[in-house]
Amino acid sequence: MADRRSTRPSTPPPGADLERRVARLEFAEGALARLRVPVRVDADPGRGVLTDLDVLALDFDRRLRLTRSILECKSGKGQAGEPDRLLWLAGLQRFVRADRAVLVRQTITRRGREVAASLGVQILDVSTLEGREAAHAWVPSKFAHIDGEACAAAETRADAHLKALPHLPSQLISFLRHEAFLANPTRCINALHALKGAVESGGALPQPTAKILASHALVTLLFAALQDAARLDVVPPEQLQIRVERSVTLGDPENDRILRVLDQADALVALMVNRIHDSYAAAGARRQSLEPASLRELVADPPTWVERYLDFVQRLRANPSVASTLLQTVELACFDALLGDSGYTAPAFGQLFTPEHHYLLVVAVRFLREIAGNQIGEQVMPILDLDFERGAPPLPDRTNGYDSRAAAASMPTTARPVTPT
């Protein structure tokens, strides 16, 4: 049985503040950022976590092409170990199939720059980081998974609750909370499909665990759908639908060998049934019309939601400028607003809460209820009541520090903040 314990350390590790600053900067520059993401491998019990990614950033461009970035943060001032760390980071980048790897240190030596250039690894010193932070001073210092207080408290309580919920498979929950961002869309969709049965096998989930799981499920859904939306540039919708159907029913969209085996099995069963009918008819019995069940249909009959998933994917591709920022919107709505925090009210995030974002979120939440079940979908319904009439300020003051109380007071009267339960 997989380890149910939280992969997050109980106390912040050394350099945690540097990690937070780097993640905040990545979010400010348009990426969804997460801190201390575990990298899991198949191993003996208790040894499944290979390492943690200090910062994992996911950035979708205006064509919905994904860039995965891993950022390693070292707060020490010495030069010892710099080449080794660069070599290690280059190997880790290859292992997790990241598109970009960045080493963040207090200072970068000339030798370090040469090694980094040879390895294709980017480097960032703290002085450069500080300069970039100054250009985004209006972004809150903490929010959602970037060390937001409400989010951290809710995730910690969920850790405790999950230990007492054995009907929720630990590997499935760990995947949704930590590993989905390193997986392909097939695994993400299959995990959401499995979540419905797991949740329905038990009773009502306690709070805030229900909100946490539902929020992670919504983020996972969007992450998969955005990647499939980008695939529409090279794959026609009909073929993408077939891939999704095979991934859900067969587990592998690339392998239809089992379908050929099932076709042969159906043909064999039909042949044997016909021979039996012919024998009875030859003996004078009246032939009964009875068609045997199809093994292929029993195994490969896709769920009814596949077509609606494809419709959602096409809606995302039709509006890439909004869809590319939707992960950030959901992160703030689910892991900040829904949990009772106020960081989402910052003017810096106004462009993430528009009527177009609301429209796509309505479609996403409705589909989440279908694929993951009503209990999961209903937990994130309140985010649709947030104020989505904000938009970017006409003349933003990006260098002015953020004040959460002033930002909340300046929110339009149409705003309807989520009240935590």
C-alpha positions as CSV (number, residue, x, y, z in Angstrom):
1,M,0.0,0.0,0.0
2,A,1.4,3.4,-0.9
3,D,2.5,5.8,1.8
4,R,-0.4,8.2,2.7
5,R,1.8,10.7,4.5
6,S,2.1,14.2,3.2
7,T,5.1,14.9,1.0
8,R,5.3,18.4,2.2
9,P,7.7,19.0,5.1
10,S,6.3,20.0,8.5
11,T,8.6,22.9,8.8
12,P,9.9,25.1,5.9
13,P,13.2,23.9,4.7
14,P,16.2,26.3,4.4
15,G,15.8,28.6,1.5
16,A,12.0,28.4,1.6
17,D,11.7,32.1,1.3
18,L,13.8,32.1,-1.9
19,E,11.6,29.4,-3.3
20,R,8.5,31.4,-2.6
21,R,10.0,34.5,-4.2
22,V,10.9,32.6,-7.4
23,A,7.5,30.9,-7.6
24,R,5.8,34.3,-7.1
25,L,7.9,35.8,-10.0
26,E,7.0,32.9,-12.2
27,F,3.3,33.4,-11.5
28,A,3.6,37.1,-12.1
29,E,5.1,36.4,-15.5
30,G,2.2,34.2,-16.5
31,A,2.9,30.7,-15.3
32,L,1.1,28.5,-12.8
33,A,3.7,27.9,-10.1
34,R,3.8,25.2,-7.4
35,L,6.3,24.8,-4.6
36,R,8.1,21.7,-3.5
37,V,6.5,19.2,-5.9
38,P,7.5,15.6,-5.2
39,V,8.9,13.4,-8.0
40,R,7.8,9.9,-7.4
41,V,9.1,6.6,-8.8
42,D,8.2,3.0,-8.4
43,A,10.1,1.8,-5.3
44,D,9.8,0.0,-2.0
45,P,7.4,1.4,0.6
46,G,8.6,4.6,2.0
47,R,11.1,5.2,-0.8
48,G,8.8,6.4,-3.5
49,V,9.8,10.1,-3.5
50,L,13.0,10.5,-5.5
51,T,13.3,14.2,-4.8
52,D,11.3,17.5,-4.7
53,L,11.2,20.2,-7.3
54,D,11.7,23.5,-5.5
55,V,9.5,25.3,-8.0
56,L,7.5,23.8,-10.9
57,A,6.1,26.3,-13.4
58,L,3.6,25.6,-16.2
59,D,3.2,28.1,-18.9
60,F,0.8,27.9,-21.9
61,D,1.4,30.3,-24.8
62,R,-1.2,31.8,-27.1
63,R,-1.3,28.6,-29.1
64,L,-1.7,26.6,-25.9
65,R,1.7,25.0,-26.2
66,L,3.0,23.9,-22.8
67,T,6.4,24.8,-21.3
68,R,7.3,23.0,-18.2
69,S,10.0,24.6,-16.1
70,I,11.8,23.4,-13.0
71,L,13.7,25.9,-10.8
72,E,16.3,24.8,-8.2
73,C,16.9,27.4,-5.5
74,K,20.1,27.5,-3.4
75,S,20.4,30.2,-0.8
76,G,24.0,29.5,0.2
77,K,26.7,32.0,-0.8
78,G,29.6,29.7,-1.4
79,Q,30.8,28.5,-4.8
80,A,31.3,24.9,-3.7
81,G,29.1,22.4,-5.5
82,E,28.0,24.8,-8.3
83,P,29.1,22.6,-11.2
84,D,27.7,19.4,-9.5
85,R,24.3,21.2,-8.9
86,L,24.2,22.2,-12.6
87,L,24.9,18.7,-13.8
88,W,22.3,17.3,-11.4
89,L,19.7,19.8,-12.5
90,A,20.4,19.0,-16.2
91,G,19.8,15.3,-15.4
92,L,16.6,16.0,-13.4
93,Q,15.3,18.1,-16.3
94,R,15.7,15.2,-18.6
95,F,14.2,12.8,-16.1
96,V,11.0,14.8,-15.6
97,R,11.0,15.9,-19.3
98,A,11.0,19.6,-18.4
99,D,11.4,22.1,-21.2
100,R,13.3,24.6,-19.1
101,A,15.6,24.3,-16.1
102,V,16.8,27.2,-14.0
103,L,19.3,27.3,-11.2
104,V,18.8,30.2,-8.7
105,R,21.8,31.2,-6.5
106,Q,23.0,34.1,-4.5
107,T,25.8,34.6,-7.1
108,I,26.8,32.9,-10.3
109,T,30.5,32.4,-11.2
110,R,32.0,32.6,-14.6
111,R,32.6,28.8,-14.4
112,G,29.0,28.3,-13.6
113,R,27.8,30.3,-16.6
114,E,30.0,28.3,-18.9
115,V,28.8,25.0,-17.5
116,A,25.2,26.1,-17.6
117,A,25.5,27.2,-21.2
118,S,27.0,23.9,-22.2
119,L,24.2,22.0,-20.5
120,G,21.3,24.2,-21.8
121,V,20.4,25.2,-18.2
122,Q,19.5,28.8,-17.3
123,I,20.9,30.6,-14.3
124,L,19.5,33.4,-12.2
125,D,21.3,35.3,-9.4
126,V,19.5,37.0,-6.6
127,S,20.4,40.5,-7.7
128,T,18.7,39.8,-11.0
129,L,15.8,38.2,-9.2
130,E,15.4,41.4,-7.1
131,G,15.3,43.5,-10.2
132,R,12.5,41.5,-11.7
133,E,10.6,41.4,-8.5
134,A,10.6,45.2,-8.3
135,A,8.7,45.2,-11.6
136,H,5.9,43.1,-10.1
137,A,5.6,44.7,-6.6
138,W,1.8,44.8,-7.0
139,V,1.6,41.0,-6.9
140,P,0.9,39.7,-3.3
141,S,3.8,38.1,-1.6
142,K,1.8,35.0,-0.6
143,F,-1.3,33.5,-2.1
144,A,-2.8,30.2,-3.0
145,H,-0.1,27.5,-3.2
146,I,2.6,30.2,-3.0
147,D,2.6,29.9,0.8
148,G,-0.9,31.3,1.1
149,E,-2.0,30.9,4.7
150,A,-5.5,29.5,4.1
151,C,-4.2,27.1,1.4
152,A,-1.4,25.8,3.6
153,A,-3.8,25.3,6.5
154,A,-6.4,23.5,4.3
155,E,-3.8,21.2,2.7
156,T,-2.5,20.3,6.1
157,R,-5.9,19.4,7.4
158,A,-6.6,17.4,4.3
159,D,-3.5,15.4,5.0
160,A,-4.9,14.4,8.4
161,H,-8.4,13.6,7.0
162,L,-7.1,11.4,4.2
163,K,-5.4,9.1,6.6
164,A,-8.9,8.2,7.9
165,L,-10.5,7.8,4.5
166,P,-9.2,4.4,3.2
167,H,-11.8,4.2,0.4
168,L,-9.8,6.9,-1.4
169,P,-6.8,5.2,-3.0
170,S,-3.6,6.9,-1.8
171,Q,-1.9,6.7,-5.2
172,L,-4.9,8.3,-6.9
173,I,-5.1,11.2,-4.4
174,S,-1.3,11.7,-4.5
175,F,-1.5,11.9,-8.3
176,L,-4.2,14.5,-8.3
177,R,-2.5,16.6,-5.6
178,H,1.2,16.4,-6.7
179,E,2.0,14.4,-9.8
180,A,-0.5,15.4,-12.5
181,F,1.6,18.3,-13.7
182,L,4.3,15.8,-14.7
183,A,1.9,13.4,-16.5
184,N,0.3,13.3,-19.9
185,P,-3.4,14.1,-20.5
186,T,-4.3,10.4,-20.7
187,R,-3.3,9.7,-17.1
188,C,-5.0,12.9,-15.9
189,I,-8.4,12.0,-17.5
190,N,-8.2,8.4,-16.3
191,A,-7.5,9.7,-12.8
192,L,-10.6,11.9,-12.8
193,H,-12.7,9.1,-14.2
194,A,-11.4,6.8,-11.3
195,L,-12.0,9.6,-8.7
196,K,-15.8,9.4,-9.2
197,G,-16.0,5.8,-8.3
198,A,-13.7,6.2,-5.3
199,V,-15.6,9.1,-3.9
200,E,-19.0,7.5,-4.4
201,S,-17.8,4.3,-2.6
202,G,-17.7,6.2,0.7
203,G,-19.8,8.8,2.5
204,A,-19.6,12.6,2.4
205,L,-16.1,13.9,2.5
206,P,-15.1,16.2,5.4
207,Q,-14.2,19.8,4.9
208,P,-11.8,21.2,3.8
209,T,-10.7,17.9,2.2
210,A,-13.7,17.9,-0.1
211,K,-12.8,21.4,-1.4
212,I,-9.1,20.5,-1.7
213,L,-9.7,17.4,-3.7
214,A,-12.3,19.1,-5.9
215,S,-10.0,22.0,-6.6
216,H,-7.1,19.7,-7.5
217,A,-9.5,17.8,-9.8
218,L,-10.5,20.9,-11.6
219,V,-6.9,22.0,-12.1
220,T,-6.0,18.5,-13.4
221,L,-9.0,18.7,-15.8
222,L,-7.9,22.0,-17.2
223,F,-4.3,20.9,-17.4
224,A,-5.3,17.9,-19.5
225,A,-7.8,19.8,-21.6
226,L,-5.4,22.6,-22.5
227,Q,-2.8,20.1,-23.8
228,D,-5.5,18.3,-25.8
229,A,-6.6,21.7,-27.2
230,A,-3.1,22.4,-28.4
231,R,-3.1,18.9,-30.1
232,L,-6.0,20.0,-32.3
233,D,-3.5,21.9,-34.4
234,V,-2.1,18.6,-35.7
235,V,-4.9,16.1,-34.9
236,P,-8.5,16.4,-36.2
237,P,-11.2,16.3,-33.5
238,E,-12.5,12.9,-34.6
239,Q,-9.1,11.3,-34.1
240,L,-8.7,13.1,-30.7
241,Q,-12.0,11.7,-29.6
242,I,-10.9,8.2,-30.5
243,R,-7.7,8.7,-28.5
244,V,-9.7,9.8,-25.5
245,E,-12.1,6.9,-25.8
246,R,-9.2,4.4,-26.0
247,S,-7.3,6.0,-23.1
248,V,-10.4,5.6,-20.9
249,T,-11.5,2.1,-22.0
250,L,-8.2,0.5,-22.9
251,G,-5.7,2.6,-20.9
252,D,-3.5,3.3,-23.9
253,P,-4.6,5.5,-26.8
254,E,-1.9,4.2,-29.1
255,N,-2.6,0.5,-28.8
256,D,-5.7,-1.0,-30.3
257,R,-4.4,-4.5,-30.3
258,I,-6.9,-5.6,-27.6
259,L,-9.7,-4.4,-29.9
260,R,-8.6,-6.8,-32.6
261,V,-8.4,-9.6,-30.1
262,L,-11.9,-8.8,-28.9
263,D,-13.2,-8.7,-32.5
264,Q,-11.8,-12.2,-33.0
265,A,-13.3,-13.4,-29.8
266,D,-16.7,-12.0,-30.8
267,A,-16.5,-13.8,-34.1
268,L,-15.6,-17.1,-32.5
269,V,-18.5,-16.8,-30.0
270,A,-20.9,-16.0,-32.8
271,L,-19.7,-19.0,-34.8
272,M,-20.2,-21.3,-31.9
273,V,-23.6,-19.9,-31.1
274,N,-24.7,-20.3,-34.8
275,R,-23.5,-23.9,-34.8
276,I,-25.6,-24.7,-31.7
277,H,-28.6,-23.0,-33.3
278,D,-28.1,-25.0,-36.5
279,S,-27.9,-28.2,-34.6
280,Y,-31.2,-27.5,-32.8
281,A,-32.8,-26.5,-36.1
282,A,-31.6,-29.7,-37.8
283,A,-33.3,-31.6,-35.0
284,G,-36.6,-29.8,-35.7
285,A,-36.5,-27.1,-33.0
286,R,-37.6,-23.6,-33.9
287,R,-34.7,-21.2,-34.1
288,Q,-34.7,-18.5,-31.4
289,S,-33.3,-15.1,-32.3
290,L,-30.8,-14.4,-29.6
291,E,-27.7,-12.3,-30.2
292,P,-24.8,-12.9,-27.8
293,A,-23.3,-10.0,-26.0
294,S,-20.4,-8.3,-27.7
295,L,-17.1,-8.5,-25.7
296,R,-15.8,-5.5,-27.6
297,E,-18.8,-3.4,-26.7
298,L,-18.5,-4.5,-23.0
299,V,-14.9,-3.5,-22.8
300,A,-14.5,-0.6,-25.3
301,D,-17.9,1.2,-25.1
302,P,-16.8,4.7,-24.1
303,P,-18.5,6.7,-21.4
304,T,-21.1,9.3,-22.4
305,W,-19.0,12.3,-21.3
306,V,-16.3,11.8,-24.0
307,E,-18.1,14.0,-26.6
308,R,-18.6,16.8,-24.0
309,Y,-15.0,16.7,-23.1
310,L,-14.1,17.1,-26.8
311,D,-16.5,20.1,-26.9
312,F,-14.8,21.7,-23.9
313,V,-11.4,21.2,-25.5
314,Q,-12.6,22.9,-28.7
315,R,-14.0,25.8,-26.8
316,L,-10.5,26.3,-25.2
317,R,-8.8,26.2,-28.5
318,A,-11.3,28.7,-29.9
319,N,-10.2,31.3,-27.3
320,P,-6.5,30.7,-26.6
321,S,-5.8,34.1,-25.2
322,V,-8.1,33.5,-22.3
323,A,-7.6,29.7,-22.1
324,S,-3.9,30.2,-21.7
325,T,-4.4,32.0,-18.4
326,L,-7.2,29.9,-17.1
327,L,-5.0,27.7,-14.9
328,Q,-4.0,30.8,-12.9
329,T,-7.6,31.9,-12.6
330,V,-8.6,28.5,-11.2
331,E,-5.6,28.4,-8.8
332,L,-6.6,31.8,-7.3
333,A,-10.4,31.0,-7.3
334,C,-10.0,27.5,-5.7
335,F,-7.0,27.8,-3.5
336,D,-7.4,31.4,-2.4
337,A,-10.9,32.7,-2.7
338,L,-12.7,29.4,-2.0
339,L,-10.6,28.8,1.1
340,G,-11.4,32.3,2.5
341,D,-8.2,34.2,1.6
342,S,-8.1,37.6,-0.2
343,G,-5.0,37.5,-2.3
344,Y,-7.2,37.0,-5.4
345,T,-8.6,40.5,-5.0
346,A,-5.2,42.1,-5.9
347,P,-5.4,44.4,-8.9
348,A,-2.5,42.4,-10.4
349,F,-5.0,39.5,-10.9
350,G,-7.8,41.5,-12.4
351,Q,-7.1,40.4,-15.9
352,L,-7.7,36.8,-14.8
353,F,-11.3,37.5,-13.8
354,T,-13.2,38.5,-16.9
355,P,-16.6,37.4,-18.3
356,E,-14.7,35.2,-20.8
357,H,-12.9,33.4,-18.0
358,H,-16.2,32.9,-16.3
359,Y,-17.8,31.4,-19.4
360,L,-15.0,28.8,-19.8
361,L,-15.1,28.0,-16.0
362,V,-18.8,27.3,-16.2
363,V,-18.2,24.8,-18.9
364,A,-15.3,23.3,-16.9
365,V,-17.2,23.0,-13.6
366,R,-20.2,21.4,-15.3
367,F,-18.0,18.9,-17.0
368,L,-16.1,18.1,-13.8
369,R,-19.5,17.2,-12.2
370,E,-20.0,14.7,-15.0
371,I,-16.6,13.0,-15.1
372,A,-15.8,13.1,-11.3
373,G,-19.3,13.1,-9.8
374,N,-21.6,15.6,-8.2
375,Q,-19.9,15.5,-4.8
376,I,-16.7,16.7,-6.4
377,G,-18.2,19.2,-8.8
378,E,-20.5,20.8,-6.3
379,Q,-17.5,21.7,-4.1
380,V,-16.1,24.2,-6.6
381,M,-19.4,25.6,-7.8
382,P,-19.1,28.7,-5.5
383,I,-16.2,30.0,-7.5
384,L,-18.6,30.8,-10.3
385,D,-20.2,33.5,-7.9
386,L,-16.9,35.5,-7.7
387,D,-16.7,38.8,-9.4
388,F,-15.7,38.2,-13.1
389,E,-16.2,41.8,-14.2
390,R,-12.8,43.0,-13.1
391,G,-10.3,43.1,-16.0
392,A,-6.8,44.7,-16.0
393,P,-6.5,48.3,-14.7
394,P,-6.2,50.9,-17.5
395,L,-3.0,52.2,-16.1
396,P,-1.5,49.8,-13.6
397,D,1.1,50.8,-11.0
398,R,3.1,47.6,-11.0
399,T,5.9,48.9,-8.8
400,N,3.6,49.8,-5.9
401,G,3.4,47.2,-3.2
402,Y,0.2,45.2,-2.6
403,D,-2.0,45.9,0.4
404,S,-4.6,43.2,0.8
405,R,-6.9,45.4,2.9
406,A,-6.9,48.3,0.4
407,A,-7.4,45.9,-2.5
408,A,-10.4,44.3,-0.8
409,A,-11.9,47.7,0.0
410,S,-11.5,48.8,-3.7
411,M,-13.3,45.7,-5.1
412,P,-16.5,46.5,-7.1
413,T,-19.7,46.2,-5.2
414,T,-20.7,43.4,-7.5
415,A,-18.0,41.2,-6.1
416,R,-19.4,38.2,-4.2
417,P,-16.5,36.7,-2.2
418,V,-16.7,33.1,-1.2
419,T,-17.6,32.4,2.4
420,P,-15.7,29.4,3.7
421,T,-17.7,26.6,5.4
